[in-house]
Amino acid sequence: MAFASGPPVRKKRPDFAVLAGAGLVLLLLVAAVAGATLSIVSLSRDQAELQDHNVPFAVAIATAALNAKGIANDERGFLISGDPEFLEEIDQRLLSARTAFSEATITAKDDVQRAAASEAHAGFERWIWALQRQVKLFQSGDRQGATKAALGRGRALRKDYETSLAEAQDVGARAIESRRNSLASSGWIFVLVACLLLVVAAGIGIALWLIRLLEGPDDSVEAVGAPIAVFPSPARRSRG
């Protein structure tokens, strides 16, 4: 007895569209991971630059400006009263201002910040040199000459260094604003992460679909049908 062959039942295979979709999801996944990695690296770099350079530079320049202004006030107080305590205050503020200028030079991020700090420091030192000459004139008894020098060349030098300090402060402020804008614009990283999660979910869904498609019978043809007699029955034999 043999079996009649029915239509072959073949294993279901994913078509080209499904494979293309799976490849696209994989590509999107790789792109999302790469984009997220680059964004995180950029964010970390911006934060490090802000904390290690821009903010310390701006703080140092502001500290130098504050002490320089205090020295100018002490200069006027000394020329008016002759009180030596003003000179002690000048010495203390001078040390703080020079330390601040050194910190600004060390923490400067680039040549622009370094040049701004150096120019402001040089202008400050020129004014300090003039101030020390005024003090010597005053202590020698020439109060009128000391006051005249302070209102003339000393005032011009002070205006010069104040302008340089203002420019250095502007350089520091612009650098901080630029870093802050960069950090703010990196907020889209959360959107990128959300897209990454969606891509992962889509990839898992397609993977499960492919597994279901691949779970089928083998490609081999199965014999389906009722048995067929190949030998004559006893009744047919008796008739013959």
C-alpha positions in Angstrom: 0.0 0.0 0.0 1.3 3.5 -0.9 0.2 7.0 0.1 -1.0 9.6 -2.2 1.1 12.8 -2.1 -0.8 16.0 -1.1 0.3 19.5 -1.6 3.7 20.2 0.0 3.8 22.1 3.2 6.9 24.2 3.5 8.4 26.1 6.3 7.4 29.8 6.3 10.3 32.1 5.6 10.5 35.9 6.3 10.2 37.8 3.0 12.6 40.6 1.9 10.5 43.4 3.4 10.7 41.9 6.9 14.5 41.4 6.6 14.9 44.9 5.3 12.8 46.2 8.2 14.9 44.3 10.6 18.1 45.7 9.0 16.7 49.3 9.2 15.9 48.9 12.9 19.4 47.6 13.5 20.8 50.6 11.6 18.6 53.0 13.6 19.8 51.3 16.8 23.4 51.7 15.9 22.9 55.4 14.9 21.0 56.1 18.1 23.7 54.5 20.3 26.4 56.5 18.5 24.5 59.7 18.7 23.9 59.2 22.5 27.5 58.4 23.1 28.7 61.5 21.2 26.2 63.7 23.0 27.3 62.4 26.4 31.0 63.0 25.6 30.2 66.5 24.4 28.2 67.2 27.5 31.0 66.0 29.8 33.5 68.1 27.9 31.4 71.2 28.2 30.9 70.7 32.0 34.6 70.1 32.6 35.5 73.2 30.6 33.0 75.3 32.5 34.1 74.1 35.9 37.9 73.9 35.3 38.4 77.0 33.2 35.6 79.4 32.5 34.2 79.9 36.0 37.5 80.0 37.8 38.8 82.5 35.2 35.8 84.8 35.7 36.0 84.5 39.5 39.7 85.3 39.5 39.2 88.4 37.3 36.3 89.6 39.4 38.5 89.1 42.5 41.3 91.1 41.0 38.9 93.9 40.0 37.4 94.0 43.5 40.8 94.3 45.2 42.0 96.9 42.7 38.9 99.0 43.4 39.6 98.7 47.1 43.2 99.9 46.6 41.9 102.9 44.7 39.7 103.8 47.7 42.6 103.3 50.1 44.8 105.5 47.9 42.3 108.4 48.2 41.9 107.8 51.9 45.7 108.0 52.5 46.1 111.1 50.4 43.4 112.8 52.3 44.3 111.7 55.9 47.8 110.4 55.7 46.7 107.5 57.9 49.3 104.6 57.5 46.5 102.0 58.0 45.4 102.7 54.4 48.9 101.6 53.3 48.5 98.4 55.2 45.2 97.8 53.5 46.8 98.5 50.1 49.5 95.9 50.8 47.0 93.3 51.7 44.8 94.0 48.7 47.8 94.1 46.4 48.8 90.6 47.4 45.2 89.4 46.8 45.0 91.1 43.5 48.3 89.6 42.2 47.2 86.2 43.4 43.9 86.5 41.5 45.7 87.6 38.3 48.0 84.5 38.6 45.0 82.3 39.0 43.3 83.9 36.0 46.4 83.2 33.8 46.6 79.6 35.1 42.9 78.8 34.5 42.6 80.6 31.2 41.2 78.2 28.6 42.8 79.7 25.5 45.0 82.5 24.2 42.1 85.0 24.2 41.5 84.7 27.9 45.2 84.5 28.7 45.9 87.7 26.7 43.0 89.5 28.4 44.3 88.6 31.8 47.9 89.5 31.0 46.9 92.9 29.6 44.8 93.7 32.6 47.5 92.6 35.0 50.1 94.7 33.2 47.9 97.8 33.3 47.3 97.2 37.0 51.0 97.0 37.7 51.7 100.2 35.9 49.1 101.9 38.0 50.6 100.4 41.2 54.0 101.7 40.2 52.6 105.2 39.9 50.7 104.8 43.2 53.9 103.9 45.0 55.6 107.0 43.7 52.7 109.1 44.9 53.0 107.6 48.4 56.7 108.4 48.4 56.0 112.0 47.4 53.4 112.3 50.2 55.7 110.8 52.8 58.5 113.1 51.8 56.2 116.1 52.6 55.1 117.0 49.0 51.4 116.3 49.6 50.4 118.7 46.9 52.6 116.9 44.3 51.3 113.5 45.4 47.7 114.7 45.0 48.5 116.2 41.6 50.1 113.0 40.4 47.2 111.0 41.6 44.7 113.2 39.8 46.9 113.3 36.6 49.0 110.3 35.5 47.7 108.1 38.3 44.1 108.6 37.3 44.9 107.9 33.6 46.7 104.7 34.4 43.8 103.6 36.7 41.3 104.2 33.9 43.5 102.1 31.5 43.7 99.1 33.8 40.0 99.4 34.6 39.2 99.2 30.9 41.4 96.2 30.5 39.8 94.5 33.5 36.3 95.2 32.1 37.4 93.6 28.8 38.8 90.5 30.6 35.6 90.2 32.6 33.6 90.4 29.3 35.8 87.6 27.9 35.1 85.4 30.9 31.4 86.2 30.8 31.1 85.3 27.1 32.9 82.0 27.7 30.5 81.1 30.5 27.5 82.0 28.4 28.7 80.0 25.5 29.2 76.9 27.6 25.8 77.3 29.3 24.1 77.6 25.9 25.9 74.5 24.8 24.8 72.6 27.9 21.2 73.9 27.4 21.1 72.8 23.8 22.3 69.3 24.9 18.9 68.8 26.5 17.8 67.0 23.3 19.8 64.1 24.5 16.7 63.0 26.5 14.8 62.9 23.3 17.6 60.8 21.7 17.5 58.4 24.6 13.7 58.1 24.2 14.1 57.3 20.5 16.8 54.8 21.4 14.4 53.0 23.7 11.7 53.0 21.0 14.1 51.5 18.5 15.1 48.8 21.0 11.4 48.0 21.6 10.8 47.8 17.9 13.8 45.6 17.4 12.6 43.2 20.1 9.1 43.1 18.5 10.5 42.3 15.1 12.8 39.7 16.6 9.9 38.0 18.2 8.0 38.1 15.0 10.8 36.5 13.1 11.0 33.8 15.6 7.4 33.0 15.2 7.8 32.9 11.4 10.7 30.5 11.7 8.8 28.2 14.0 7.1 26.0 11.3 7.4 22.6 9.7 10.5 21.7 7.8 10.9 22.4 4.1 10.7 18.7 3.3 7.5 17.6 1.6 5.2 15.7 3.8 3.0 12.8 2.4 -0.6 13.7 3.1 -3.6 11.6 2.0 -5.4 8.3 2.4 -3.8 5.0 1.7 -4.4 3.6 -1.8 -4.5 -0.2 -2.5 -2.0 -1.3 -5.1 -3.1 -5.0 -5.2 -6.5 -6.2 -6.3 -8.9 -7.3 -3.7 -9.9 -11.0 -3.2 -13.3 -10.2 -4.8 -11.7 -9.0 -8.0 -9.6 -12.0 -8.2 -12.5 -14.4 -7.9 -14.3 -12.4 -10.7 -11.4 -12.8 -12.9 
